């Protein structure tokens, strides 16, 4: 029984660590989204500047819509 609990705890901690790392990476990648949006789009298309949280939401939305995957495996 003790081995089972250790296995469950290890799995839960691993999942929690992966979730926290994914959250941290998404927050880090939100900054370039905000920077590029605020640098280009207000000047090119007269759009408003966005906040960090809006950039984070935009990044998450694009990840969901585009599947979050980029494939570089081109078979010719």
N, C-alpha and C positions, 0 to 999 in steps of 0.2 A: 504494500500500500504506500509506503514511504517513497518508493521509486516512482510510482505513478504520480504522486503529488509533486515531486521534484521535476518530472517531465512536463507536467501541466504548467508549473511555475516558470520553467525555462521557456516554454512556448509563449506564454502570456507576456513575459518580459521581452522576448525577442520581437513580438508583434508590436508592443508598445514602443520599443526603441526604433523600429522601422517607421512607425507612424510619426514619431517625433522628428526623426531625420527627414522624412518627406515634408513635414510641415516647415521645418527650418529651411530646407532647400527652396520650397515654394516662396517663402518670404524673401529669401536672398534673390531669387529670380524676378521678383516683383519690382525691385528697384530699377533694373534696366528697362523694363516695360514702361514704368513711369517716366524715366529720363527720356527715352526715345519718343514717347507720345508727346510730352511737354516740349520737346525740342522741335519736332517736325510738324505734327498735325495742327496746332494752332496757326502756324504760319502758312501751311499749304492749303488747309481746308477750312480755316477760320473756326476750328472746334475749340471748346474750352479746355483748360488744363485740368488734369486729374490729380487726385490725392493718392497717397501710397495705398490706402485700403481699396480704392477704386482700381488701381493697377493690379493689386493682388486678386481682386474679384474678376477682372478682365483676363488675367492669366489662367485662373481656374476655369472660367467659362470657355476659353479657347482650348484648354486641355481637354475638357469634356466634349466639345464639338468636334475637335480634330482627332480625338481618340488618344491623345497623349503619346502617340508613337510616330517616330520618323524612321523610315526604312531607307537604309543606304545600300541594300542588297539589290542591285540592278542586274537582272539576268537578261542577257541579249541572245 
